[in-house]
Amino acid sequence: MILRNRLTIYLLFVILLPFSSAIVSCGGDNDTTDTTTDVIVFKGIRVTDTNGKVYENDLSDWTLTEAWTDKENSLFVEKKVNLCDTSNSIYGISSYPNPCNGNFNLHISKPIETRFAFRIVDRNFNVLLSQDSVFSNGIAFDLNYLNIRNDTVRIYYKFLGQDCELKGHGDILIN
């Protein structure tokens, strides 16, 4: 009798497990709805050389339509409801080298009238550096004055159009 009950439970588990996975995962990977969960974990980097060539990709870094927590959203005062149309314009961002020694570059692709804003934060969510109105296509950073070694900082960024925005983050490992 006990063996029969265990077999029934096992069969139910095996039969229902695929359905529960489908229900959980049906939200998709492109959900841009912001969340209220404030658990923020720095993990993984996109490994690049001094010219920006990618050797290892972290799919969560340097995206354009990321869902943020309330804590992440609070880094920026300006918020736009609409997503910018990326079909006719080239938007993109990359960092190099990563990991770095405290010096790294951001390359930004965007329409000329689009502003770029960023916040660099540490693991404790302290803002280390910020800028709200970048119009250039590149920024060179020297974070050596912060005395960060063998740790990761995170760059939160927004592309701000006239009535739209794109947002994401990227992690930088400082050796």
KOLDO-439211 format. One line per 2 residues: number of its first residue (from 1); their letters; for each residue x, y, z of N, C-alpha, C, O. Coordinates in nm, 2 decimals, decimal comma. Layout:
REM KOLDO-439211
NUM) A) X/Y/Z/X/Y/Z/X/Y/Z/X/Y/Z; ...
This chain:
REM KOLDO-439211
1) MI) 0,08/-0,12/0,00/0,00/0,00/0,00/0,09/0,13/0,00/0,06/0,22/-0,08; 0,19/0,13/0,08/0,28/0,25/0,09/0,35/0,26/-0,05/0,37/0,37/-0,10
3) LR) 0,40/0,15/-0,10/0,47/0,15/-0,23/0,37/0,20/-0,34/0,42/0,28/-0,43; 0,25/0,17/-0,34/0,15/0,21/-0,44/0,13/0,36/-0,42/0,12/0,43/-0,53
5) NR) 0,12/0,42/-0,30/0,10/0,56/-0,28/0,22/0,64/-0,33/0,21/0,75/-0,39; 0,34/0,59/-0,30/0,46/0,65/-0,35/0,47/0,66/-0,50/0,51/0,75/-0,56
7) LT) 0,43/0,55/-0,56/0,43/0,54/-0,71/0,33/0,64/-0,77/0,36/0,70/-0,87; 0,21/0,65/-0,70/0,11/0,75/-0,75/0,16/0,89/-0,74/0,15/0,97/-0,83
9) IY) 0,23/0,92/-0,63/0,28/1,06/-0,61/0,39/1,08/-0,71/0,40/1,19/-0,77; 0,48/0,98/-0,73/0,59/1,00/-0,83/0,53/1,02/-0,97/0,58/1,11/-1,04
11) LL) 0,43/0,94/-1,01/0,37/0,96/-1,14/0,30/1,10/-1,16/0,32/1,16/-1,26; 0,23/1,14/-1,05/0,18/1,28/-1,06/0,28/1,38/-1,08/0,27/1,48/-1,15
13) FV) 0,39/1,37/-1,00/0,51/1,46/-1,01/0,56/1,47/-1,15/0,59/1,57/-1,21; 0,59/1,35/-1,21/0,65/1,34/-1,34/0,55/1,39/-1,45/0,60/1,46/-1,54
15) IL) 0,42/1,37/-1,43/0,32/1,42/-1,53/0,30/1,57/-1,52/0,29/1,63/-1,62; 0,29/1,62/-1,40/0,26/1,76/-1,38/0,37/1,85/-1,39/0,35/1,97/-1,41
17) LP) 0,50/1,81/-1,37/0,61/1,89/-1,37/0,63/1,97/-1,50/0,65/2,09/-1,49; 0,62/1,91/-1,61/0,63/1,99/-1,74/0,52/2,10/-1,75/0,55/2,21/-1,80
19) FS) 0,40/2,07/-1,70/0,30/2,17/-1,71/0,32/2,29/-1,62/0,30/2,40/-1,65; 0,38/2,26/-1,50/0,41/2,37/-1,41/0,52/2,46/-1,46/0,52/2,58/-1,44
21) SA) 0,62/2,40/-1,53/0,72/2,48/-1,59/0,67/2,57/-1,70/0,71/2,68/-1,71; 0,58/2,52/-1,78/0,52/2,60/-1,89/0,44/2,71/-1,83/0,44/2,82/-1,89
23) IV) 0,37/2,69/-1,72/0,29/2,80/-1,66/0,38/2,90/-1,60/0,36/3,02/-1,62; 0,49/2,87/-1,54/0,58/2,96/-1,48/0,65/3,04/-1,59/0,68/3,16/-1,57
25) SC) 0,69/2,98/-1,70/0,78/3,04/-1,80/0,70/3,11/-1,91/0,76/3,17/-1,99; 0,57/3,11/-1,91/0,49/3,17/-2,02/0,50/3,32/-2,02/0,46/3,38/-2,12
27) GG) 0,56/3,39/-1,92/0,57/3,53/-1,92/0,67/3,58/-2,02/0,67/3,70/-2,06; 0,77/3,50/-2,06/0,86/3,54/-2,16/0,98/3,61/-2,10/0,98/3,66/-1,99
29) DN) 1,09/3,63/-2,18/1,21/3,70/-2,14/1,20/3,85/-2,17/1,29/3,92/-2,12; 1,10/3,90/-2,24/1,10/4,04/-2,28/1,00/4,12/-2,20/0,95/4,22/-2,24
31) DT) 0,97/4,08/-2,08/0,88/4,15/-1,99/0,96/4,27/-1,93/1,06/4,26/-1,87; 0,91/4,39/-1,97/0,97/4,51/-1,92/0,89/4,58/-1,81/0,92/4,69/-1,77
33) TD) 0,80/4,50/-1,75/0,73/4,55/-1,63/0,82/4,57/-1,51/0,89/4,47/-1,47; 0,82/4,68/-1,45/0,90/4,70/-1,34/0,85/4,63/-1,22/0,73/4,60/-1,21
35) TT) 0,94/4,59/-1,12/0,90/4,51/-1,01/0,92/4,59/-0,88/0,99/4,69/-0,88; 0,87/4,54/-0,77/0,89/4,60/-0,64/0,99/4,53/-0,56/1,03/4,57/-0,45
37) TD) 1,04/4,41/-0,61/1,14/4,34/-0,53/1,27/4,41/-0,53/1,32/4,46/-0,64; 1,33/4,43/-0,42/1,46/4,51/-0,41/1,58/4,42/-0,39/1,68/4,47/-0,35
39) VI) 1,57/4,30/-0,43/1,69/4,21/-0,42/1,77/4,23/-0,55/1,72/4,19/-0,66; 1,89/4,29/-0,54/1,97/4,32/-0,66/2,10/4,25/-0,64/2,17/4,27/-0,54
41) VF) 2,13/4,16/-0,74/2,26/4,08/-0,73/2,34/4,12/-0,84/2,30/4,12/-0,96; 2,47/4,15/-0,82/2,57/4,17/-0,92/2,63/4,04/-0,96/2,69/3,98/-0,87
43) KG) 2,61/3,99/-1,08/2,67/3,87/-1,12/2,69/3,87/-1,27/2,61/3,92/-1,35; 2,81/3,82/-1,30/2,84/3,81/-1,44/2,88/3,94/-1,51/2,83/4,05/-1,47
45) IR) 2,97/3,94/-1,60/3,01/4,06/-1,68/3,02/4,01/-1,83/3,04/3,89/-1,86; 3,01/4,11/-1,92/3,05/4,08/-2,06/3,20/4,11/-2,07/3,24/4,22/-2,05
47) VT) 3,27/4,00/-2,09/3,42/4,01/-2,10/3,46/4,07/-2,24/3,42/4,01/-2,34; 3,53/4,18/-2,23/3,58/4,24/-2,36/3,73/4,28/-2,35/3,78/4,29/-2,24
49) DT) 3,79/4,30/-2,46/3,93/4,34/-2,47/3,93/4,50/-2,48/3,83/4,56/-2,47; 4,05/4,55/-2,50/4,07/4,70/-2,50/4,01/4,76/-2,63/3,99/4,88/-2,63
51) NG) 3,97/4,68/-2,72/3,91/4,73/-2,84/3,76/4,70/-2,85/3,69/4,75/-2,94; 3,71/4,64/-2,74/3,56/4,61/-2,73/3,52/4,48/-2,79/3,40/4,45/-2,79
53) KV) 3,62/4,40/-2,83/3,58/4,26/-2,88/3,53/4,18/-2,77/3,59/4,17/-2,66; 3,41/4,12/-2,79/3,35/4,04/-2,68/3,40/3,89/-2,68/3,40/3,83/-2,78
55) YE) 3,45/3,85/-2,56/3,50/3,71/-2,55/3,40/3,63/-2,47/3,40/3,50/-2,49; 3,32/3,69/-2,38/3,22/3,61/-2,31/3,11/3,71/-2,28/3,13/3,82/-2,24
57) ND) 2,99/3,66/-2,31/2,87/3,75/-2,30/2,79/3,72/-2,18/2,76/3,60/-2,15; 2,74/3,82/-2,11/2,64/3,81/-2,01/2,51/3,87/-2,06/2,50/3,99/-2,08
59) LS) 2,42/3,79/-2,09/2,29/3,83/-2,16/2,21/3,93/-2,08/2,12/4,00/-2,13; 2,24/3,94/-1,95/2,16/4,04/-1,87/2,22/4,18/-1,88/2,16/4,28/-1,84
61) DW) 2,35/4,19/-1,92/2,41/4,32/-1,93/2,39/4,39/-2,07/2,38/4,32/-2,17; 2,39/4,52/-2,06/2,39/4,61/-2,18/2,27/4,59/-2,27/2,28/4,58/-2,39
63) TL) 2,15/4,57/-2,21/2,02/4,55/-2,28/1,95/4,69/-2,29/2,00/4,79/-2,23; 1,84/4,70/-2,36/1,77/4,82/-2,37/1,63/4,83/-2,31/1,58/4,94/-2,29
65) TE) 1,57/4,72/-2,28/1,44/4,71/-2,23/1,43/4,63/-2,11/1,36/4,53/-2,10; 1,50/4,67/-2,01/1,51/4,60/-1,88/1,40/4,64/-1,78/1,37/4,76/-1,77
67) AW) 1,35/4,55/-1,71/1,26/4,58/-1,60/1,34/4,60/-1,48/1,43/4,53/-1,44; 1,31/4,71/-1,41/1,38/4,75/-1,29/1,30/4,74/-1,16/1,17/4,75/-1,17
69) TD) 1,36/4,73/-1,05/1,30/4,73/-0,92/1,27/4,88/-0,89/1,32/4,97/-0,95; 1,19/4,90/-0,78/1,16/5,03/-0,73/1,29/5,10/-0,69/1,31/5,22/-0,72
71) KE) 1,38/5,03/-0,63/1,51/5,08/-0,59/1,59/5,13/-0,71/1,65/5,23/-0,70; 1,59/5,05/-0,81/1,67/5,09/-0,93/1,60/5,21/-1,00/1,68/5,30/-1,04
73) NS) 1,47/5,21/-1,01/1,40/5,32/-1,07/1,43/5,45/-0,99/1,43/5,56/-1,05; 1,45/5,44/-0,86/1,46/5,56/-0,78/1,60/5,63/-0,81/1,62/5,74/-0,76
75) LF) 1,69/5,57/-0,88/1,81/5,63/-0,91/1,79/5,75/-1,01/1,88/5,84/-1,01; 1,69/5,75/-1,09/1,66/5,85/-1,19/1,53/5,92/-1,16/1,43/5,86/-1,12
77) VE) 1,54/6,06/-1,16/1,42/6,14/-1,14/1,33/6,13/-1,26/1,21/6,12/-1,25; 1,39/6,15/-1,38/1,31/6,15/-1,51/1,27/6,01/-1,55/1,35/5,92/-1,56
79) KK) 1,14/6,00/-1,57/1,08/5,87/-1,61/0,99/5,90/-1,73/0,90/5,98/-1,72; 1,00/5,82/-1,83/0,91/5,83/-1,95/0,83/5,69/-1,96/0,89/5,59/-1,92
81) VN) 0,71/5,70/-2,00/0,63/5,58/-2,00/0,65/5,50/-2,13/0,65/5,37/-2,12; 0,67/5,56/-2,24/0,69/5,49/-2,37/0,83/5,44/-2,39/0,93/5,50/-2,35
83) LC) 0,84/5,32/-2,45/0,97/5,27/-2,50/1,00/5,34/-2,63/0,91/5,35/-2,72; 1,12/5,38/-2,65/1,17/5,44/-2,78/1,16/5,33/-2,89/1,18/5,21/-2,86
85) DT) 1,13/5,37/-3,01/1,12/5,28/-3,12/1,26/5,25/-3,17/1,34/5,34/-3,21; 1,30/5,13/-3,16/1,44/5,09/-3,20/1,44/5,03/-3,34/1,55/4,99/-3,39
87) SN) 1,33/5,03/-3,41/1,33/4,97/-3,55/1,39/5,06/-3,65/1,45/5,01/-3,75; 1,39/5,20/-3,63/1,44/5,29/-3,73/1,58/5,35/-3,69/1,64/5,41/-3,77
89) SI) 1,61/5,33/-3,57/1,74/5,39/-3,51/1,82/5,29/-3,45/1,77/5,18/-3,41; 1,95/5,31/-3,45/2,04/5,22/-3,39/2,07/5,26/-3,24/2,13/5,37/-3,22
91) YG) 2,03/5,18/-3,15/2,06/5,21/-3,01/2,15/5,10/-2,96/2,13/4,98/-3,00; 2,25/5,13/-2,88/2,33/5,02/-2,83/2,43/5,08/-2,73/2,46/5,20/-2,73
93) IS) 2,49/5,00/-2,65/2,59/5,04/-2,56/2,69/4,92/-2,53/2,65/4,81/-2,53; 2,82/4,96/-2,52/2,91/4,85/-2,49/3,02/4,92/-2,40/3,05/5,04/-2,40
95) SY) 3,09/4,83/-2,33/3,20/4,88/-2,24/3,33/4,80/-2,27/3,32/4,68/-2,31; 3,44/4,86/-2,26/3,57/4,80/-2,28/3,68/4,87/-2,21/3,67/4,99/-2,21
97) PN) 3,78/4,81/-2,17/3,79/4,66/-2,15/3,71/4,63/-2,02/3,68/4,71/-1,94; 3,67/4,50/-2,01/3,60/4,45/-1,90/3,64/4,30/-1,88/3,61/4,22/-1,97
99) PC) 3,71/4,27/-1,77/3,74/4,35/-1,66/3,85/4,46/-1,69/3,91/4,46/-1,80; 3,86/4,56/-1,60/3,95/4,67/-1,62/4,03/4,70/-1,49/4,01/4,63/-1,39
101) NG) 4,12/4,79/-1,50/4,20/4,83/-1,39/4,15/4,96/-1,32/4,22/5,02/-1,24; 4,03/5,00/-1,36/3,97/5,12/-1,31/3,95/5,22/-1,42/3,87/5,31/-1,41
103) NF) 4,01/5,20/-1,54/3,99/5,28/-1,66/3,91/5,19/-1,76/3,95/5,08/-1,79; 3,80/5,25/-1,81/3,72/5,18/-1,91/3,65/5,28/-1,99/3,64/5,40/-1,96
105) NL) 3,59/5,24/-2,10/3,52/5,32/-2,20/3,38/5,27/-2,22/3,35/5,15/-2,21; 3,29/5,36/-2,24/3,15/5,33/-2,29/3,14/5,38/-2,43/3,18/5,49/-2,46
107) HI) 3,09/5,29/-2,52/3,06/5,33/-2,65/2,90/5,33/-2,66/2,84/5,23/-2,63; 2,85/5,45/-2,70/2,70/5,46/-2,70/2,66/5,49/-2,85/2,71/5,58/-2,91
109) SK) 2,56/5,41/-2,89/2,50/5,44/-3,03/2,36/5,48/-3,00/2,28/5,42/-2,93; 2,32/5,60/-3,06/2,19/5,65/-3,04/2,16/5,76/-3,14/2,26/5,81/-3,20
111) PI) 2,04/5,80/-3,16/2,01/5,92/-3,24/2,07/6,04/-3,18/2,08/6,05/-3,06; 2,11/6,14/-3,26/2,18/6,26/-3,21/2,11/6,34/-3,11/2,17/6,40/-3,02
113) ET) 1,97/6,34/-3,12/1,89/6,42/-3,03/1,86/6,35/-2,90/1,80/6,41/-2,81; 1,90/6,22/-2,88/1,87/6,14/-2,76/1,98/6,17/-2,66/2,10/6,16/-2,68
115) RF) 1,93/6,19/-2,54/2,02/6,21/-2,42/2,05/6,07/-2,36/1,97/5,98/-2,37; 2,17/6,06/-2,30/2,21/5,94/-2,23/2,23/5,98/-2,08/2,30/6,08/-2,06
117) AF) 2,18/5,91/-1,99/2,20/5,93/-1,85/2,25/5,81/-1,78/2,21/5,70/-1,82; 2,33/5,82/-1,68/2,38/5,70/-1,61/2,41/5,72/-1,47/2,42/5,84/-1,42
119) RI) 2,41/5,61/-1,39/2,45/5,61/-1,25/2,54/5,49/-1,23/2,51/5,38/-1,27; 2,66/5,51/-1,17/2,75/5,40/-1,14/2,73/5,38/-0,99/2,75/5,47/-0,91
121) VD) 2,70/5,26/-0,95/2,67/5,23/-0,81/2,76/5,11/-0,77/2,81/5,03/-0,85; 2,79/5,10/-0,63/2,86/4,99/-0,58/2,76/4,89/-0,53/2,64/4,91/-0,55
123) RN) 2,81/4,78/-0,47/2,72/4,67/-0,43/2,62/4,71/-0,32/2,51/4,65/-0,30; 2,65/4,82/-0,25/2,56/4,87/-0,14/2,47/4,97/-0,20/2,40/5,04/-0,12
125) FN) 2,47/4,99/-0,33/2,38/5,08/-0,40/2,41/5,23/-0,37/2,33/5,31/-0,38; 2,54/5,26/-0,33/2,58/5,39/-0,32/2,62/5,45/-0,46/2,68/5,38/-0,54
127) VL) 2,57/5,56/-0,49/2,60/5,62/-0,62/2,74/5,68/-0,62/2,77/5,77/-0,54; 2,82/5,63/-0,71/2,96/5,67/-0,71/2,98/5,78/-0,81/3,07/5,87/-0,79
129) LS) 2,91/5,78/-0,92/2,92/5,88/-1,03/2,79/5,88/-1,11/2,73/5,78/-1,13; 2,75/6,00/-1,15/2,63/6,01/-1,22/2,63/6,13/-1,32/2,71/6,23/-1,30
131) QD) 2,56/6,12/-1,43/2,54/6,22/-1,53/2,41/6,21/-1,59/2,36/6,10/-1,62; 2,34/6,32/-1,62/2,21/6,32/-1,68/2,20/6,36/-1,82/2,10/6,33/-1,89
133) SV) 2,30/6,43/-1,88/2,28/6,48/-2,01/2,41/6,46/-2,10/2,48/6,55/-2,13; 2,43/6,34/-2,13/2,54/6,30/-2,22/2,48/6,29/-2,36/2,39/6,22/-2,39
135) FS) 2,55/6,37/-2,45/2,50/6,36/-2,59/2,61/6,30/-2,68/2,58/6,27/-2,80; 2,73/6,28/-2,63/2,84/6,22/-2,71/2,82/6,07/-2,72/2,73/6,01/-2,66
137) NG) 2,90/6,01/-2,81/2,89/5,87/-2,84/2,99/5,79/-2,76/3,00/5,67/-2,78; 3,07/5,85/-2,67/3,17/5,78/-2,60/3,20/5,85/-2,47/3,20/5,97/-2,46
139) IA) 3,23/5,77/-2,37/3,28/5,83/-2,24/3,39/5,74/-2,19/3,39/5,62/-2,19; 3,50/5,81/-2,15/3,62/5,74/-2,09/3,61/5,76/-1,94/3,60/5,88/-1,89
141) FD) 3,62/5,66/-1,86/3,61/5,66/-1,72/3,74/5,63/-1,65/3,82/5,54/-1,70; 3,78/5,70/-1,55/3,89/5,67/-1,46/3,84/5,66/-1,32/3,82/5,77/-1,26
143) LN) 3,81/5,54/-1,27/3,76/5,52/-1,13/3,86/5,49/-1,03/3,83/5,45/-0,92; 3,99/5,51/-1,06/4,10/5,47/-0,97/4,09/5,55/-0,84/4,13/5,50/-0,74
145) YL) 4,04/5,67/-0,84/4,03/5,75/-0,72/3,93/5,69/-0,62/3,94/5,73/-0,50; 3,85/5,60/-0,66/3,76/5,53/-0,57/3,82/5,42/-0,49/3,76/5,37/-0,39
147) NI) 3,94/5,38/-0,53/4,01/5,27/-0,46/3,93/5,14/-0,46/3,93/5,07/-0,35; 3,87/5,11/-0,56/3,80/4,98/-0,58/3,89/4,88/-0,64/3,94/4,91/-0,75
149) RN) 3,90/4,76/-0,58/3,98/4,66/-0,64/3,91/4,52/-0,62/3,85/4,50/-0,51; 3,92/4,44/-0,72/3,86/4,31/-0,72/3,71/4,31/-0,68/3,67/4,23/-0,60
151) DT) 3,64/4,40/-0,74/3,50/4,42/-0,71/3,43/4,47/-0,83/3,49/4,51/-0,93; 3,30/4,45/-0,83/3,21/4,49/-0,95/3,14/4,62/-0,91/3,08/4,63/-0,80
153) VR) 3,13/4,71/-1,01/3,04/4,82/-1,00/2,93/4,80/-1,11/2,96/4,73/-1,21; 2,82/4,87/-1,09/2,71/4,85/-1,19/2,68/4,99/-1,25/2,67/5,09/-1,18
155) IY) 2,66/4,99/-1,38/2,62/5,12/-1,45/2,47/5,10/-1,49/2,44/5,01/-1,57; 2,39/5,18/-1,43/2,25/5,19/-1,47/2,24/5,30/-1,57/2,30/5,41/-1,55
157) YK) 2,17/5,28/-1,68/2,16/5,39/-1,78/2,03/5,40/-1,85/1,95/5,30/-1,84; 2,00/5,52/-1,90/1,88/5,54/-1,98/1,92/5,62/-2,10/2,00/5,71/-2,10
159) FL) 1,85/5,58/-2,21/1,85/5,66/-2,33/1,71/5,74/-2,33/1,61/5,68/-2,31; 1,72/5,87/-2,33/1,60/5,95/-2,31/1,57/6,03/-2,44/1,64/6,12/-2,48
161) GQ) 1,47/5,99/-2,51/1,42/6,06/-2,63/1,32/6,16/-2,58/1,30/6,19/-2,46; 1,26/6,23/-2,68/1,16/6,34/-2,65/1,05/6,29/-2,56/1,01/6,36/-2,47
163) DC) 0,99/6,17/-2,60/0,88/6,12/-2,52/0,89/5,97/-2,49/0,79/5,90/-2,48; 1,02/5,92/-2,49/1,04/5,78/-2,47/1,17/5,76/-2,40/1,25/5,85/-2,39
165) EL) 1,19/5,63/-2,36/1,31/5,59/-2,29/1,34/5,45/-2,32/1,25/5,37/-2,35; 1,47/5,41/-2,30/1,52/5,28/-2,30/1,61/5,27/-2,18/1,67/5,37/-2,15
167) KG) 1,61/5,15/-2,11/1,70/5,15/-1,99/1,76/5,01/-1,97/1,70/4,91/-2,02; 1,87/5,01/-1,90/1,93/4,88/-1,87/2,05/4,90/-1,78/2,06/5,00/-1,71
169) HG) 2,13/4,80/-1,76/2,25/4,80/-1,68/2,36/4,72/-1,74/2,34/4,64/-1,82; 2,48/4,75/-1,69/2,60/4,67/-1,72/2,69/4,66/-1,60/2,70/4,76/-1,53
171) DI) 2,75/4,55/-1,58/2,85/4,54/-1,47/2,99/4,55/-1,52/3,03/4,50/-1,63; 3,07/4,61/-1,44/3,22/4,63/-1,47/3,30/4,58/-1,36/3,28/4,61/-1,24
173) LI) 3,39/4,48/-1,39/3,47/4,42/-1,29/3,60/4,51/-1,29/3,67/4,52/-1,39; 3,64/4,56/-1,17/3,76/4,63/-1,15/3,86/4,55/-1,08/3,83/4,51/-0,96
175) N) 3,97/4,51/-1,14/4,07/4,43/-1,08/4,17/4,51/-1,00/4,26/4,46/-0,94
